[in-house]
Amino acid sequence: MPRKTTAAQREATAHRKTLARALSAKITAMSPQELERYTQAAPVVTIDGRTLSMRNQAMILLQLNSPTVVGGFRQWKNAGRHVSKGQHGAMILYPRTHKPAEDADPAEADKEHVSFGTATVFDVSQTEEKTTTAPEAVTA
């Protein structure tokens, strides 16, 4: 059975969508030359070494100071680092594909629909290397 969301969770989701739309609108208003100039100085790459789209780079640059390498919470964890306490990540967009509903128009049945979701990424400067501490010896 699916979990029910609380009113606070629904409000947080609505706020996040509003922020994403505002950032997207700001970037959409940029000319192609401005967008390229904005993101050309130092490209933002993922922890996997992939360069992000210009649009996602601009979104990150509007939210973080001097980002270089970004990754999601679990990506940093898998890389042996953890996000420092109190850090706030940057929002990026990723495409999601959906199959049309079963009762959809037959002409649309083979087409996938694309929408965008938001994901949170953190810059390497917002993370710390995991330290493994050995258990202290017990003295009798």
VOVO-862941 format. One record per residue: x, y, z of N, C-alpha, C in turn; residue in three letters. Coordinates in steps of 0.2 Angstrom, whole numbers. Example, Ala and Ser with C-alpha at 12.3 -4.5 7.8 and 13.67 -1.06 7.14 Angstrom:
REM VOVO-862941
R; n.x; n.y; n.z; ca.x; ca.y; ca.z; c.x; c.y; c.z; residuo
R; 66; -28; 39; 62; -22; 39; 66; -16; 39; ALA
R; 64; -11; 35; 68; -5; 36; 64; 0; 39; SER
//
This chain:
REM VOVO-862941
R; n.x; n.y; n.z; ca.x; ca.y; ca.z; c.x; c.y; c.z; residuo
R; 4; -6; 0; 0; 0; 0; 5; 6; 0; MET
R; 3; 11; -4; 7; 17; -5; 7; 21; 2; PRO
R; 12; 24; 3; 12; 29; 9; 8; 35; 8; ARG
R; 5; 37; 13; 1; 44; 13; 6; 49; 14; LYS
R; 6; 55; 10; 10; 60; 12; 6; 65; 17; THR
R; 10; 68; 21; 7; 73; 26; 6; 80; 22; THR
R; 3; 84; 26; 2; 91; 23; 8; 94; 22; ALA
R; 13; 94; 27; 19; 97; 27; 23; 94; 21; ALA
R; 23; 88; 19; 27; 85; 13; 24; 88; 7; GLN
R; 17; 88; 6; 14; 91; 0; 16; 98; 0; ARG
R; 16; 102; 5; 18; 109; 5; 25; 110; 3; GLU
R; 30; 106; 5; 37; 106; 3; 37; 104; -4; ALA
R; 34; 100; -7; 34; 98; -14; 32; 103; -18; THR
R; 26; 107; -16; 24; 112; -20; 29; 118; -20; ALA
R; 32; 119; -14; 37; 125; -14; 43; 123; -19; HIS
R; 45; 117; -19; 51; 115; -23; 49; 115; -30; ARG
R; 43; 114; -32; 40; 115; -39; 40; 122; -41; LYS
R; 38; 126; -36; 38; 133; -38; 45; 136; -39; THR
R; 50; 134; -35; 57; 136; -35; 60; 133; -42; LEU
R; 58; 127; -44; 61; 124; -50; 58; 128; -56; ALA
R; 52; 130; -56; 49; 134; -61; 52; 141; -62; ARG
R; 53; 144; -56; 56; 150; -56; 63; 150; -59; ALA
R; 67; 145; -57; 74; 144; -60; 74; 143; -67; LEU
R; 69; 139; -69; 68; 137; -76; 66; 143; -80; SER
R; 62; 147; -78; 60; 153; -81; 65; 158; -82; ALA
R; 70; 159; -77; 75; 163; -77; 80; 161; -83; LYS
R; 81; 155; -83; 86; 152; -88; 83; 152; -95; ILE
R; 77; 151; -96; 73; 151; -102; 74; 159; -105; THR
R; 74; 164; -100; 74; 171; -102; 81; 173; -105; ALA
R; 86; 169; -104; 93; 170; -106; 93; 169; -113; MET
R; 97; 173; -117; 98; 172; -124; 103; 166; -124; SER
R; 104; 163; -130; 108; 157; -131; 116; 159; -129; PRO
R; 117; 165; -132; 124; 168; -131; 125; 169; -123; GLN
R; 120; 172; -120; 121; 173; -112; 122; 166; -109; GLU
R; 118; 161; -110; 118; 155; -107; 125; 152; -108; LEU
R; 127; 152; -114; 134; 149; -116; 139; 153; -112; GLU
R; 139; 159; -112; 144; 163; -108; 144; 162; -101; ARG
R; 138; 161; -98; 136; 160; -91; 140; 153; -89; TYR
R; 139; 148; -93; 141; 141; -92; 148; 139; -94; THR
R; 151; 144; -98; 158; 142; -102; 164; 142; -97; GLN
R; 164; 147; -92; 170; 148; -88; 173; 142; -85; ALA
R; 169; 138; -82; 171; 132; -79; 165; 127; -79; ALA
R; 165; 122; -84; 160; 117; -84; 159; 113; -78; PRO
R; 153; 112; -76; 151; 108; -70; 150; 101; -72; VAL
R; 154; 96; -69; 154; 89; -71; 151; 85; -65; VAL
R; 148; 79; -67; 146; 75; -62; 151; 71; -59; THR
R; 150; 67; -53; 155; 63; -50; 157; 57; -55; ILE
R; 153; 56; -60; 154; 51; -65; 159; 53; -71; ASP
R; 160; 60; -71; 164; 63; -76; 160; 66; -82; GLY
R; 153; 65; -82; 149; 68; -87; 148; 75; -86; ARG
R; 148; 79; -92; 147; 86; -91; 139; 87; -92; THR
R; 137; 91; -87; 129; 92; -87; 127; 97; -93; LEU
R; 121; 97; -94; 118; 101; -100; 119; 108; -98; SER
R; 119; 113; -103; 120; 120; -101; 115; 122; -96; MET
R; 109; 120; -97; 103; 122; -93; 104; 120; -86; ARG
R; 106; 114; -85; 107; 111; -78; 113; 115; -75; ASN
R; 119; 116; -79; 124; 120; -76; 122; 127; -74; GLN
R; 118; 130; -78; 116; 137; -76; 112; 136; -70; ALA
R; 107; 131; -69; 103; 130; -63; 108; 130; -57; MET
R; 113; 126; -58; 118; 125; -52; 121; 131; -50; ILE
R; 124; 135; -56; 128; 141; -55; 123; 146; -51; LEU
R; 117; 146; -52; 112; 151; -49; 111; 149; -42; LEU
R; 113; 143; -40; 111; 141; -33; 118; 140; -29; GLN
R; 123; 138; -32; 129; 137; -28; 135; 141; -30; LEU
R; 140; 143; -25; 146; 147; -27; 151; 142; -29; ASN
R; 154; 144; -35; 159; 140; -38; 159; 132; -38; SER
R; 154; 130; -41; 153; 122; -41; 158; 119; -46; PRO
R; 161; 113; -45; 165; 110; -49; 163; 103; -51; THR
R; 162; 99; -46; 160; 92; -47; 154; 91; -42; VAL
R; 149; 88; -45; 143; 87; -42; 140; 80; -42; VAL
R; 137; 78; -37; 134; 72; -37; 128; 72; -32; GLY
R; 124; 67; -32; 118; 66; -28; 121; 63; -21; GLY
R; 116; 63; -16; 118; 60; -9; 121; 53; -9; PHE
R; 118; 49; -13; 120; 42; -13; 126; 41; -17; ARG
R; 127; 45; -23; 133; 45; -27; 139; 47; -22; GLN
R; 139; 52; -18; 144; 54; -14; 145; 48; -9; TRP
R; 140; 45; -6; 141; 40; -1; 145; 34; -5; LYS
R; 143; 32; -11; 146; 27; -14; 153; 28; -16; ASN
R; 155; 35; -16; 162; 37; -18; 166; 37; -12; ALA
R; 163; 36; -6; 167; 36; 0; 167; 43; 3; GLY
R; 162; 47; 2; 162; 54; 5; 155; 54; 7; ARG
R; 154; 59; 12; 147; 61; 14; 146; 68; 14; HIS
R; 139; 70; 13; 137; 77; 13; 138; 80; 20; VAL
R; 141; 85; 21; 142; 88; 27; 136; 91; 30; SER
R; 135; 90; 37; 129; 92; 40; 127; 99; 39; LYS
R; 121; 100; 37; 118; 107; 36; 119; 110; 29; GLY
R; 122; 106; 25; 123; 108; 18; 116; 108; 14; GLN
R; 115; 112; 9; 109; 112; 5; 111; 111; -2; HIS
R; 109; 107; -6; 111; 105; -12; 107; 110; -17; GLY
R; 109; 109; -24; 106; 113; -29; 101; 108; -33; ALA
R; 96; 111; -35; 91; 108; -39; 93; 107; -46; MET
R; 92; 102; -49; 93; 101; -57; 87; 97; -59; ILE
R; 86; 97; -66; 80; 94; -69; 83; 88; -73; LEU
R; 79; 82; -72; 80; 76; -76; 74; 74; -80; TYR
R; 74; 71; -86; 69; 69; -89; 66; 62; -87; PRO
R; 59; 62; -87; 56; 56; -85; 51; 54; -91; ARG
R; 51; 48; -93; 46; 46; -98; 40; 42; -95; THR
R; 35; 43; -98; 28; 40; -96; 25; 37; -102; HIS
R; 22; 31; -101; 18; 28; -106; 11; 31; -105; LYS
R; 8; 32; -111; 1; 34; -110; -4; 29; -107; PRO
R; -9; 32; -104; -14; 28; -100; -17; 23; -105; ALA
R; -20; 18; -102; -23; 12; -106; -29; 15; -110; GLU
R; -32; 20; -107; -38; 22; -111; -37; 28; -115; ASP
R; -30; 29; -117; -28; 35; -121; -30; 34; -128; ALA
R; -30; 39; -132; -31; 38; -139; -27; 33; -143; ASP
R; -29; 29; -147; -25; 24; -150; -19; 27; -154; PRO
R; -20; 32; -157; -15; 36; -160; -9; 38; -156; ALA
R; -10; 39; -149; -5; 41; -145; -3; 35; -141; GLU
R; -5; 29; -142; -3; 23; -138; 4; 21; -138; ALA
R; 7; 23; -144; 14; 21; -145; 19; 26; -143; ASP
R; 17; 32; -141; 21; 38; -140; 22; 38; -132; LYS
R; 29; 40; -131; 30; 41; -124; 30; 48; -122; GLU
R; 28; 50; -116; 27; 57; -115; 33; 58; -110; HIS
R; 36; 64; -111; 41; 66; -106; 39; 72; -102; VAL
R; 41; 71; -96; 40; 77; -91; 47; 77; -87; SER
R; 48; 82; -83; 54; 83; -80; 53; 83; -72; PHE
R; 58; 80; -69; 58; 79; -61; 63; 83; -59; GLY
R; 64; 84; -52; 69; 88; -49; 73; 83; -45; THR
R; 80; 84; -45; 85; 80; -41; 89; 85; -38; ALA
R; 92; 83; -32; 96; 87; -28; 104; 85; -29; THR
R; 108; 89; -31; 115; 88; -31; 119; 92; -26; VAL
R; 125; 89; -24; 129; 93; -20; 136; 94; -23; PHE
R; 139; 99; -22; 146; 100; -24; 151; 97; -20; ASP
R; 157; 95; -23; 162; 91; -19; 164; 95; -13; VAL
R; 164; 102; -13; 166; 106; -7; 161; 106; -2; SER
R; 155; 103; -3; 150; 102; 2; 150; 95; 5; GLN
R; 155; 91; 4; 156; 84; 6; 162; 84; 10; THR
R; 163; 78; 14; 169; 76; 18; 170; 69; 16; GLU
R; 177; 68; 17; 179; 61; 16; 177; 57; 22; GLU
R; 174; 51; 21; 172; 47; 26; 178; 44; 30; LYS
R; 177; 45; 37; 183; 42; 41; 180; 36; 45; THR
R; 184; 31; 45; 182; 25; 48; 186; 25; 55; THR
R; 183; 25; 60; 187; 25; 67; 187; 18; 69; THR
R; 192; 16; 72; 193; 9; 75; 190; 10; 82; ALA
R; 187; 5; 84; 184; 5; 91; 190; 6; 96; PRO
R; 188; 10; 101; 193; 11; 106; 194; 5; 110; GLU
R; 200; 3; 112; 202; -2; 116; 199; -1; 123; ALA
R; 196; -6; 126; 194; -6; 133; 199; -8; 138; VAL
R; 200; -3; 142; 205; -5; 147; 202; -7; 154; THR
R; 205; -12; 156; 202; -15; 163; 205; -13; 169; ALA
//
